[in-house]
């Protein structure tokens, strides 16, 4: 698990009730939820909202209608089953109308056939998807000043985190050093009380804190000692993501006595609302996550950050856009909430995305310009490059090197795989003291039973001058991240360089006829790895970041919707950690962690969206997403096209030209996103139109999830008004429509397009003038010129007379028929 993030796996939840095998099921029933109820039931007035409006959840209308729905859920169960044979866990009434219950397979079948029941879905498990970036993104000079400085950046915007909770005592979330946070009437979330201290988890900065574990408890997966029956973070992941989006500005990142700079969230003044639904040992359950999303929207969050996504297909829907996550998030967006979701960590292979729908901002992960490198200098003058966030050995001195296998106390300890250097008690301190200890990077490090932190602790305990960890055989796809350690240390990741080290050591070390060492003669010194090197070739798409094309169903048919949407920093991000967090063995007990994942990229976008929402409070989620996408960049710091990390052969990392399937529209540019000129807006009806137009989708299924009939379609899914264009099956010519809305002063835009030669592209009209607030349609015509069996890429550019530039990516695959 760990840095590779939360993704979903289907697991059968077994526990014995008196009715055979019981599991948790999510059931939806007929009748509108609060968000779409337009009236018609005696005694209950309409509670539905227009697209992108907030529900007033405190109103008498809403609470009485919600209670009415809950009573109906209870009645349905009581009519069908005997008391004590089932347990209702949650009633859902704001975004979907239904409930989660612990029932047997037979009871699920009875419910499926019961009148008024729309769907019965077995719950599945979920797993986690897992400071220099404000400067890299230009926030301190380009964005924060426009909002009144960092101490106002994100003021009164509430970001909800569906994650593993929060460590509230961390300086990144403290409120005593900042101007006091006043009350925020629009947010109605509650603060749970810590059962041990009797204090709540909130402090003004943290404005809400709740946890959802009913399904986990019912399934028997929950351990209160490890998982904490409260919003407290028992993992580290939740504190990390919250700090990236909204952590305080200028918090010193200190570890092992070294300072690695100062950490800040993207929107340091934004409020944090915690909805804990993920737990460190088992991940989480969809029923709990859906309850958390439902509660967050009910409470009035502005932005929702999800470093969670479905991994395996649900049992009852073939359509990716209608899995329980995306369907619940559609209702969240209908209520005006902007949703950022991690794209997934299955890269660099195609079709590995876990975030599918047009109403969600799906975030890919970039490597930023900061690299931590270190090296080992051998006595023969060779320099071996490696990783190591460590101090150097004593300057101007070399040290004797001793291999762990040559300094064992006795040969019986080999059963502990001593070359891992995890147990100081099996090594001879007299032979190690003052020398550099050589260790082997075994499979144990890959699976997490061994850690670099422990190697450093072993070296320190034995008085070693430092350590070297050599990778002698890399399994394909192993990702090596530098780990901060307090003693000099370096990880040699290149197998050929590790071989050079081994050969030099063997040649220099004399042994007797039994193989025991007579004298250690190899020497070396370890460099200083504490200072990052800044690279021009940034950003790059990270190797693990999930890639497109997007898929419309679980048989992996390509969708006519481009994903991911946007690229943001997600590799080696310093941020807050929970000292009791166990998600990463290398950071146990620490206050900060340096980790990677699209889980780290999503909160960058959530925080930047908060800054846009602060500037433009009335913009819809689609307008905010459009502003982020159309102003993003497809060139790196060296003015070259973006590159993506990829494997060449089995395991060597190489760089290839990146495409929109790697980065979406490009790398986020927060300063430009505040003033995009034009936006591609969309609301609930447009999302419905998109769903109703997806080929092969079941209209009955759409009605089940959205409570709306398919009244109109878009002709083709690629006509959905997205700030990107994808046509997965282009035959002959296709005309695609887009509508732009001017959010700046009157301006004339010239429309141009370019495309790879296999597909011709034309736009019409060639130019258009829009007054402030006006909308205009334009068309993009794609024609197949030659069939290659691969996607062709291009872009449409709208260049404004007042300097605005609006760019949307295009992807199309041509066919003969």
LUMVO-855841 format. One line per field, with one value per residue (C-alpha): residue in one letter; chain; x, y negated, z. Coordinates in steps of 0.05 Angstrom, whole numbers, plus 5000, padded with zeros to 4 digits. Layout:
<atoms>
lumpa	A_... .
segu	A_... .
px	X_... .
py	Y_... .
pz	Z_... .
</atoms>
This chain:
<atoms>
lumpa	X_X_X_X_X_X_X_X_X_X_X_X_X_X_X_X_X_X_X_X_X_X_X_X_X_X_X_X_X_X_X_X_X_X_X_X_X_X_X_X_X_X_X_X_X_X_X_X_X_X_X_X_X_X_X_X_X_X_X_X_X_X_X_X_X_X_X_X_X_X_X_X_X_X_X_X_X_X_X_X_X_X_X_X_X_X_X_X_X_X_X_X_X_X_X_X_X_X_X_X_X_X_X_X_X_X_X_X_X_X_X_X_X_X_X_X_X_X_X_X_X_X_X_X_X_X_X_X_X_X_X_X_X_X_X_X_X_X_X_X_X_X_X_X_X_X_X_X_X_X_X_X_X_X_X_X_X_X_X_X_X_X_X_X_X_X_X_X_X_X_X_X_X_X_X_X_X_X_X_X_X_X_X_X_X_X_X_X_X_X_X_X_X_X_X_X_X_X_X_X_X_X_X_X_X_X_X_X_X_X_X_X_X_X_X_X_X_X_X_X_X_X_X_X_X_X_X_X_X_X_X_X_X_X_X_X_X_X_X_X_X_X_X_X_X_X_X_X_X_X_X_X_X_X_X_X_X_X_X_X_X_X_X_X_X_X_X_X_X_X_X_X_X_X_X_X_X_X_X_X_X_X_X_X_X_X_X_X_X_X_X_X_X_X_X_X_X_X_X_X_X_X_X_X_X_X_X_X_X_X_X_X_X_X_X_X_X_X_X_X_X_X_X_X_X_X_X_X_X_X_X_X_X_X_X_X_X_X_X_X_X_X_X_X_X_X_X_X_X_X_X_X_X_X_X_X_X_X_X_X_X_X_X_X_X_X_X_X_X_X_X_X_X_X_X_X_X_X_X_X_X_X_X_X_X_X_X_X_X_X_X_X_X_X_X_X_X_X_X_X_X_X_X_X_X_X_X_X_X_X_X_X_X_X_X_X_X_X_X_X_X_X_X_X_X_X_X_X_X_X_X_X_X_X_X_X_X_X_X_X_X_X_X_X_X_X_X_X_X_X_X_X_X_X_X_X_X_X_X_X_X_X_X_X_X_X_X_X_X_X_X_X_X_X_X_X_X_X_X_X_X_X_X_X_X_X_X_X_X_X_X_X_X_X_X_X_X_X_X_X_X_X_X_X_X_X_X_X_X_X_X_X_X_X_X_X_X_X_X_X_X_X_X_X_X_X_X_X_X_X_X_X_X_X_X_X_X_X_X_X_X_X_X_X_X_X_X_X_X_X_X_X_X_X_X_X_X_X_X_X_X_X_X_X_X_X_X_X_X_X_X_X_X_X_X_X_X_X_X_X_X_X_X_X_X_X_X_X_X_X_X_X_X_X_X_X_X_X_X_X_X_X_X_X_X_X_X_X_X_X_X_X_X_X_X_X_X_X_X_X_X_X_X_X_X_X_X_X_X_X_X_X_X_X_X_X_X_X_X_X_X_X_X_X_X_X_X_X_X_X_X_X_X_X_X_X_X_X_X_X_X_X_X_X_X_X_X_X_X_X_X_X_X_X_X_X_X_X_X_X_X_X_X_X_X_X_X_X_X_X_X_X_X_X_X_X_X_X_X_X_X_X_X_X_X_X_X_X_X_X_X_X_X_X_X_X_X_X_X_X_X_X_X_X_X_X_X_X_X_X_X_X_X_X_X_X_X_X_X_X_X_X_X_X_X_X_X_X_X_X_X_X_X_X_X_X_X_X_X_X_X_X_X_X_X_X_X_X_X_X_X_X_X_X_X_X_X_X_X_X_X_X_X_X_X_X_X_X_X_X_X_X_X_X_X_X_X_X_X_X_X_X_X_X_X_X_X_X_X_X_X_X_X_X_X_X_X .
segu	A_A_A_A_A_A_A_A_A_A_A_A_A_A_A_A_A_A_A_A_A_A_A_A_A_A_A_A_A_A_A_A_A_A_A_A_A_A_A_A_A_A_A_A_A_A_A_A_A_A_A_A_A_A_A_A_A_A_A_A_A_A_A_A_A_A_A_A_A_A_A_A_A_A_A_A_A_A_A_A_A_A_A_A_A_A_A_A_A_A_A_A_A_A_A_A_A_A_A_A_A_A_A_A_A_A_A_A_A_A_A_A_A_A_A_A_A_A_A_A_A_A_A_A_A_A_A_A_A_A_A_A_A_A_A_A_A_A_A_A_A_A_A_A_A_A_A_A_A_A_A_A_A_A_A_A_A_A_A_A_A_A_A_A_A_A_A_A_A_A_A_A_A_A_A_A_A_A_A_A_A_A_A_A_A_A_A_A_A_A_A_A_A_A_A_A_A_A_A_A_A_A_A_A_A_A_A_A_A_A_A_A_A_A_A_A_A_A_A_A_A_A_A_A_A_A_A_A_A_A_A_A_A_A_A_A_A_A_A_A_A_A_A_A_A_A_A_A_A_A_A_A_A_A_A_A_A_A_A_A_A_A_A_A_A_A_A_A_A_A_A_A_A_A_A_A_A_A_A_A_A_A_A_A_A_A_A_A_A_A_A_A_A_A_A_A_A_A_A_A_A_A_A_A_A_A_A_A_A_A_A_A_A_A_A_A_A_A_A_A_A_A_A_A_A_A_A_A_A_A_A_A_A_A_A_A_A_A_A_A_A_A_A_A_A_A_A_A_A_A_A_A_A_A_A_A_A_A_A_A_A_A_A_A_A_A_A_A_A_A_A_A_A_A_A_A_A_A_A_A_A_A_A_A_A_A_A_A_A_A_A_A_A_A_A_A_A_A_A_A_A_A_A_A_A_A_A_A_A_A_A_A_A_A_A_A_A_A_A_A_A_A_A_A_A_A_A_A_A_A_A_A_A_A_A_A_A_A_A_A_A_A_A_A_A_A_A_A_A_A_A_A_A_A_A_A_A_A_A_A_A_A_A_A_A_A_A_A_A_A_A_A_A_A_A_A_A_A_A_A_A_A_A_A_A_A_A_A_A_A_A_A_A_A_A_A_A_A_A_A_A_A_A_A_A_A_A_A_A_A_A_A_A_A_A_A_A_A_A_A_A_A_A_A_A_A_A_A_A_A_A_A_A_A_A_A_A_A_A_A_A_A_A_A_A_A_A_A_A_A_A_A_A_A_A_A_A_A_A_A_A_A_A_A_A_A_A_A_A_A_A_A_A_A_A_A_A_A_A_A_A_A_A_A_A_A_A_A_A_A_A_A_A_A_A_A_A_A_A_A_A_A_A_A_A_A_A_A_A_A_A_A_A_A_A_A_A_A_A_A_A_A_A_A_A_A_A_A_A_A_A_A_A_A_A_A_A_A_A_A_A_A_A_A_A_A_A_A_A_A_A_A_A_A_A_A_A_A_A_A_A_A_A_A_A_A_A_A_A_A_A_A_A_A_A_A_A_A_A_A_A_A_A_A_A_A_A_A_A_A_A_A_A_A_A_A_A_A_A_A_A_A_A_A_A_A_A_A_A_A_A_A_A_A_A_A_A_A_A_A_A_A_A_A_A_A_A_A_A_A_A_A_A_A_A_A_A_A_A_A_A_A_A_A_A_A_A_A_A_A_A_A_A_A_A_A_A_A_A_A_A_A_A_A_A_A_A_A_A_A_A_A_A_A_A_A_A_A_A_A_A_A_A_A_A_A_A_A_A_A_A_A_A_A_A_A_A_A_A_A_A_A_A_A_A_A_A_A_A_A_A_A_A_A_A_A_A .
px	5000_5036_5054_5021_4957_4885_4852_4792_4792_4731_4734_4679_4661_4648_4616_4567_4495_4438_4418_4479_4536_4523_4555_4546_4502_4487_4414_4381_4306_4254_4239_4281_4338_4338_4380_4330_4262_4215_4154_4092_4087_4033_4062_4132_4152_4206_4278_4313_4365_4385_4452_4513_4471_4482_4426_4404_4409_4386_4318_4256_4237_4302_4305_4232_4239_4304_4269_4211_4261_4296_4229_4214_4281_4267_4196_4220_4270_4220_4167_4213_4256_4250_4282_4353_4366_4393_4427_4419_4485_4471_4412_4432_4383_4419_4455_4425_4362_4381_4416_4473_4455_4488_4446_4453_4458_4387_4361_4397_4360_4293_4309_4329_4259_4222_4177_4209_4281_4325_4393_4428_4504_4552_4601_4674_4737_4780_4854_4894_4922_4982_5141_5175_5116_5084_5148_5152_5080_5092_5041_5079_5094_5038_4975_4976_4988_4924_4884_4916_4979_4990_4954_4890_4900_4838_4801_4732_4738_4725_4763_4735_4783_4756_4818_4850_4835_4882_4935_4906_4966_5012_5041_5015_4944_4956_4913_4949_5002_4954_4901_4841_4792_4722_4658_4636_4560_4557_4593_4550_4596_4607_4670_4675_4703_4767_4745_4810_4821_4748_4770_4744_4788_4774_4811_4783_4833_4805_4732_4700_4723_4681_4695_4656_4670_4602_4611_4682_4659_4601_4648_4694_4754_4758_4810_4799_4868_4901_4849_4825_4749_4755_4779_4851_4899_4927_4961_4994_4963_4904_4949_4996_4941_4908_4975_4989_4923_4914_4971_4997_5051_5125_5126_5199_5207_5255_5277_5338_5365_5365_5319_5293_5260_5192_5126_5062_4995_4970_4915_4945_4885_4832_4793_4801_4741_4760_4717_4756_4733_4800_4838_4910_4903_4846_4835_4760_4691_4650_4590_4633_4663_4595_4569_4628_4617_4543_4558_4611_4563_4508_4556_4572_4644_4666_4718_4726_4793_4793_4857_4812_4782_4749_4797_4756_4690_4627_4580_4519_4542_4583_4593_4653_4616_4562_4605_4582_4638_4626_4550_4553_4604_4557_4507_4563_4580_4506_4507_4564_4623_4689_4718_4793_4809_4875_4880_4911_4981_4980_5026_5062_5015_4956_4883_4904_4861_4815_4779_4733_4677_4672_4646_4711_4779_4825_4895_4959_5026_5088_5160_5179_5246_5277_5319_5356_5419_5480_5542_5593_5667_5707_5781_5797_5771_5705_5643_5577_5514_5456_5402_5409_5379_5438_5498_5567_5620_5677_5706_5776_5774_5760_5733_5742_5680_5653_5598_5543_5553_5627_5614_5563_5569_5560_5537_5471_5441_5437_5363_5350_5376_5430_5451_5386_5419_5353_5380_5442_5445_5468_5528_5596_5602_5678_5685_5632_5650_5682_5672_5621_5571_5552_5481_5439_5371_5329_5257_5241_5248_5200_5146_5158_5184_5251_5262_5319_5303_5320_5386_5405_5386_5429_5489_5481_5474_5539_5577_5587_5614_5557_5521_5512_5451_5464_5409_5437_5376_5319_5250_5216_5178_5211_5207_5265_5252_5305_5293_5318_5367_5409_5474_5513_5481_5470_5425_5457_5397_5434_5449_5512_5540_5523_5563_5623_5619_5615_5673_5717_5701_5716_5782_5805_5784_5830_5800_5824_5808_5740_5720_5729_5757_5831_5834_5785_5821_5765_5752_5701_5667_5594_5574_5526_5455_5418_5414_5367_5391_5342_5330_5308_5275_5215_5159_5157_5100_5118_5128_5072_5020_4960_4953_4895_4859_4797_4750_4674_4661_4694_4710_4759_4726_4756_4713_4701_4725_4797_4829_4868_4849_4911_4981_5005_5066_5061_5131_5172_5127_5146_5085_5057_5055_5020_5073_5030_5022_5046_5032_5106_5157_5211_5170_5145_5144_5162_5125_5138_5145_5171_5125_5098_5032_4974_4947_4996_4978_4902_4908_4952_4892_4842_4882_4891_4816_4804_4845_4803_4738_4760_4770_4708_4658_4601_4638_4611_4656_4661_4684_4739_4761_4761_4803_4855_4857_4857_4913_4958_5027_5053_5126_5177_5224_5274_5220_5216_5153_5134_5165_5139_5178_5171_5205_5252_5264_5247_5266_5309_5275_5275_5239_5192_5151_5088_5017_4949_4938_4996_4982_4911_4913_4981_5016_4976_4993_4957_4971_4941_4881_4857_4844_4830_4791_4741_4712_4678_4621_4575_4521_4480_4438_4501_4528_4462_4464_4534_4512_4450_4495_4547_4537_4513_4494_4430_4380_4345_4412_4421_4352_4369_4429_4406_4330_4324_4299_4342_4305_4360_4427_4487_4488_4557_4593_4650_4600_4600_4627_4693_4758_4787_4765_4771_4742_4759_4730_4734_4706_4707_4689_4661_4638_4645_4613_4640_4612_4657_4635_4674_4691_4735_4725_4702_4753_4762_4790_4824_4811_4865_4881_4936_4937_4983_4980_4937_4876_4857_4828_4788_4753_4696_4686_4758_4747_4694_4682_4650_4624_4634_4587_4569_4573_4590_4591_4647_4658_4718_4717_4761_4773_4811_4869_4904_4890_4949_4917_4941_4916_4934_4942_4932_4903_4854_4880_4837_4881_4850_4864_4876_4928_4886_4906_4857_4883_4847_4879_4851_4859_4828_4838_4819_4784_4762_4692 .
py	5000_4937_4885_4923_4895_4913_4953_4999_5075_5118_5160_5204_5183_5246_5248_5298_5279_5326_5321_5351_5306_5232_5176_5101_5077_5007_5003_4946_4937_4899_4828_4765_4748_4678_4649_4666_4669_4621_4632_4674_4712_4685_4646_4640_4579_4581_4582_4588_4536_4508_4532_4509_4481_4499_4535_4500_4563_4527_4509_4543_4567_4605_4637_4659_4689_4724_4754_4776_4814_4846_4871_4903_4939_4966_4987_5024_5065_5077_5102_5151_5179_5201_5157_5178_5210_5146_5082_5015_4977_4911_4876_4833_4778_4715_4738_4807_4839_4905_4939_4986_5050_5112_5169_5239_5256_5284_5219_5179_5221_5207_5133_5134_5160_5115_5060_4992_5018_4992_5023_5069_5065_5105_5060_5062_5042_4981_4967_4903_4869_4831_4554_4529_4532_4463_4430_4477_4459_4384_4375_4327_4276_4288_4309_4296_4220_4214_4243_4199_4240_4311_4293_4283_4336_4381_4339_4368_4426_4495_4555_4623_4682_4753_4788_4821_4763_4710_4700_4635_4617_4607_4536_4539_4537_4493_4430_4396_4362_4334_4281_4313_4350_4322_4363_4385_4391_4423_4485_4530_4589_4615_4627_4694_4698_4737_4794_4792_4717_4695_4638_4630_4635_4565_4499_4450_4473_4543_4525_4594_4664_4728_4801_4856_4928_4962_5008_5024_5042_5083_5121_5136_5100_5043_5044_4982_4988_4982_4945_4895_4889_4814_4765_4775_4796_4865_4867_4802_4797_4752_4702_4700_4685_4632_4596_4595_4561_4516_4522_4459_4418_4420_4481_4505_4577_4606_4678_4712_4643_4618_4566_4583_4515_4488_4520_4485_4505_4478_4438_4428_4390_4439_4480_4555_4601_4673_4732_4794_4856_4890_4932_4955_5031_5045_4980_4968_4986_4953_4947_4905_4863_4848_4829_4782_4748_4741_4709_4662_4635_4629_4590_4539_4552_4512_4561_4636_4672_4746_4786_4847_4881_4946_4998_5059_5058_5056_5114_5077_5025_5034_4959_4926_4860_4892_4928_4908_4856_4819_4821_4792_4740_4718_4698_4661_4621_4608_4576_4530_4568_4572_4642_4659_4733_4770_4800_4865_4894_4949_4913_4913_4962_4939_4941_4943_4883_4891_4824_4822_4771_4701_4671_4689_4657_4718_4700_4732_4727_4689_4691_4619_4585_4609_4673_4702_4737_4765_4806_4855_4842_4907_4913_4927_4858_4882_4841_4881_4839_4854_4826_4804_4746_4749_4711_4729_4771_4730_4686_4701_4771_4840_4897_4972_5008_5073_5116_5138_5211_5206_5179_5228_5246_5319_5356_5379_5310_5317_5336_5262_5241_5199_5163_5121_5088_5087_5118_5087_5144_5195_5154_5146_5075_5080_5092_5040_4981_4923_4958_4953_5011_5042_5071_5104_5077_5141_5156_5141_5067_5072_5106_5060_5110_5074_4999_4950_4915_4981_4987_4917_4937_5000_4959_4909_4963_4997_4931_4936_4876_4886_4939_4958_4996_5029_5053_5116_5137_5090_5117_5079_5019_5011_4938_4911_4849_4813_4820_4770_4803_4774_4812_4809_4859_4871_4918_4942_4956_4971_5047_5038_4987_5035_5089_5041_5031_5107_5121_5067_5093_5165_5149_5106_5156_5214_5279_5345_5413_5415_5347_5309_5239_5230_5156_5102_5057_5024_4951_4898_4834_4811_4742_4690_4704_4653_4599_4608_4596_4554_4581_4544_4606_4598_4612_4684_4734_4782_4855_4879_4828_4864_4854_4847_4859_4856_4916_4913_4984_5040_5078_5020_4990_4921_4862_4798_4756_4738_4757_4741_4667_4634_4645_4621_4636_4705_4733_4727_4676_4653_4643_4657_4728_4759_4782_4844_4856_4924_4916_4907_4948_4895_4840_4876_4826_4766_4700_4693_4741_4737_4781_4789_4807_4776_4771_4714_4682_4677_4631_4583_4574_4572_4515_4476_4485_4453_4392_4387_4395_4340_4293_4316_4339_4349_4392_4463_4523_4531_4458_4468_4533_4499_4441_4490_4531_4478_4438_4497_4506_4560_4536_4546_4496_4504_4483_4554_4596_4635_4704_4765_4817_4885_4953_4973_5048_5079_5029_4971_4904_4861_4797_4796_4738_4733_4731_4708_4780_4767_4695_4677_4604_4592_4572_4525_4450_4419_4347_4353_4393_4333_4296_4346_4298_4351_4412_4475_4478_4537_4554_4614_4617_4620_4678_4714_4701_4730_4793_4801_4797_4850_4908_4973_4939_4963_4905_4942_4943_4868_4856_4901_4858_4788_4792_4758_4784_4778_4719_4697_4721_4685_4724_4751_4753_4710_4652_4647_4577_4599_4558_4617_4660_4735_4777_4851_4876_4823_4845_4795_4727_4706_4636_4621_4562_4521_4460_4408_4355_4290_4278_4217_4150_4148_4183_4209_4280_4310_4386_4431_4505_4554_4629_4688_4700_4764_4722_4655_4602_4539_4488_4441_4382_4358_4302_4278_4219_4230_4179_4193_4250_4268_4339_4361_4428_4450_4516_4561_4606_4669_4710_4776_4770_4836_4894_4913_4951_4898_4833_4767_4706_4632_4569_4512_4443_4381_4319_4257_4184_4167_4221_4280_4348_4407_4475_4542_4609_4654_4730_4773_4842_4851_4913_4935_4951 .
pz	5000_5023_4972_4915_4940_4956_4900_4905_4907_4913_4975_5002_5072_5111_5179_5206_5221_5232_5159_5123_5100_5113_5074_5067_5010_4985_4964_4924_4924_4885_4905_4896_4944_4974_4918_4863_4898_4861_4905_4894_4960_5007_5065_5035_4993_4939_4962_4894_4874_4807_4780_4820_4878_4950_4988_5052_5094_5157_5130_5159_5088_5080_5149_5147_5077_5096_5157_5112_5067_5127_5154_5087_5088_5158_5138_5076_5117_5174_5124_5089_5146_5218_5271_5288_5220_5188_5208_5173_5176_5140_5108_5048_5032_5006_4943_4933_4962_4994_5051_5069_5107_5134_5104_5077_5003_5006_5037_4982_4930_4964_4965_4891_4874_4923_4892_4896_4899_4843_4856_4905_4903_4946_4982_4962_4997_4980_4989_4994_4932_4963_4999_4951_4905_4921_4895_4835_4818_4827_4883_4930_4876_4825_4862_4937_4930_4889_4947_5000_5013_5040_5104_5063_5009_5011_5064_5081_5031_5061_5032_5051_5054_5047_5074_5135_5184_5211_5265_5293_5337_5277_5266_5194_5224_5285_5292_5350_5307_5256_5258_5293_5248_5258_5253_5183_5183_5113_5140_5184_5197_5267_5308_5342_5413_5425_5471_5511_5521_5517_5472_5401_5339_5313_5323_5272_5219_5224_5220_5219_5238_5232_5219_5183_5201_5209_5149_5170_5241_5216_5170_5229_5198_5248_5305_5350_5380_5312_5270_5323_5330_5318_5264_5288_5232_5246_5178_5158_5089_5110_5146_5086_5035_5080_5090_5015_5000_5060_5110_5144_5108_5128_5173_5181_5157_5209_5213_5246_5264_5192_5161_5091_5078_5097_5081_5059_5031_4965_5001_5070_5098_5073_5125_5131_5140_5157_5136_5156_5119_5105_5156_5159_5159_5111_5072_5074_5049_4995_5042_5090_5034_5003_5073_5081_5013_5028_5095_5067_5015_5067_5112_5058_5035_4974_4949_4958_4954_4942_4941_4932_4872_4848_4822_4806_4769_4813_4805_4779_4729_4666_4658_4691_4697_4741_4793_4863_4871_4806_4814_4885_4862_4805_4859_4896_4834_4823_4892_4870_4900_4860_4863_4854_4849_4843_4773_4801_4808_4755_4705_4659_4625_4583_4608_4682_4703_4764_4754_4695_4694_4663_4729_4766_4758_4749_4770_4742_4779_4757_4780_4797_4790_4855_4856_4916_4891_4928_4911_4938_4920_4919_4939_4866_4846_4815_4834_4840_4835_4883_4927_4999_5038_5086_5112_5083_5118_5147_5091_5064_5094_5068_5109_5107_5079_5111_5083_5132_5112_5132_5201_5229_5303_5283_5222_5252_5243_5167_5175_5190_5121_5156_5092_5100_5161_5199_5264_5296_5347_5295_5271_5305_5332_5338_5263_5242_5287_5249_5182_5125_5130_5062_5059_5005_4981_4982_4965_5038_5023_4964_5006_5066_5118_5115_5114_5100_5166_5202_5164_5188_5259_5254_5228_5285_5338_5315_5310_5235_5197_5147_5105_5032_5008_4941_4894_4862_4822_4807_4796_4739_4762_4830_4849_4892_4933_4974_5049_5100_5149_5206_5189_5123_5076_5002_4962_4897_4852_4787_4785_4742_4792_4850_4812_4807_4882_4895_4848_4879_4949_4931_4896_4956_5010_5026_5053_5082_5051_5089_5059_5125_5116_5136_5120_5097_5047_5006_5023_5006_5025_5022_4993_5021_4997_5039_4985_4926_4855_4814_4744_4682_4653_4698_4702_4677_4681_4738_4721_4767_4744_4712_4637_4589_4544_4588_4587_4585_4611_4649_4585_4573_4512_4498_4518_4478_4536_4549_4616_4658_4661_4690_4716_4784_4828_4859_4866_4930_4964_5035_5080_5149_5176_5235_5285_5299_5224_5199_5125_5109_5149_5135_5170_5232_5290_5246_5238_5163_5105_5034_4992_4921_4888_4850_4921_4930_4863_4875_4937_4898_4851_4909_4941_4876_4862_4931_4909_4845_4883_4931_4871_4833_4886_4836_4786_4776_4788_4712_4703_4756_4723_4654_4680_4708_4644_4588_4620_4635_4603_4556_4558_4613_4646_4589_4539_4510_4502_4566_4573_4610_4649_4616_4619_4563_4563_4630_4683_4660_4665_4603_4580_4520_4490_4532_4504_4530_4555_4603_4625_4602_4583_4614_4679_4724_4720_4780_4762_4692_4719_4759_4694_4638_4592_4569_4604_4578_4627_4641_4691_4713_4650_4607_4649_4641_4567_4564_4602_4557_4495_4515_4467_4499_4565_4597_4603_4660_4697_4687_4716_4776_4793_4773_4782_4713_4647_4584_4553_4507_4481_4452_4386_4405_4472_4444_4440_4516_4530_4559_4553_4514_4455_4446_4390_4400_4334_4278_4211_4154_4182_4249_4269_4343_4378_4437_4473_4508_4557_4567_4641_4626_4589_4516_4472_4402_4396_4334_4331_4302_4306_4290_4288_4270_4194_4198_4217_4186_4233_4217_4262_4248_4255_4246_4297_4346_4391_4459_4509_4583_4603_4531_4504_4433_4397_4351_4314_4305_4244_4244_4180_4174_4125_4139_4186_4230_4288_4337_4366_4334_4378_4367_4398_4387_4406_4419_4421_4450_4429_4503_4513_4538_4510_4514_4493_4490_4472_4418_4411_4356_4326_4253_4225_4155_4179 .
</atoms>
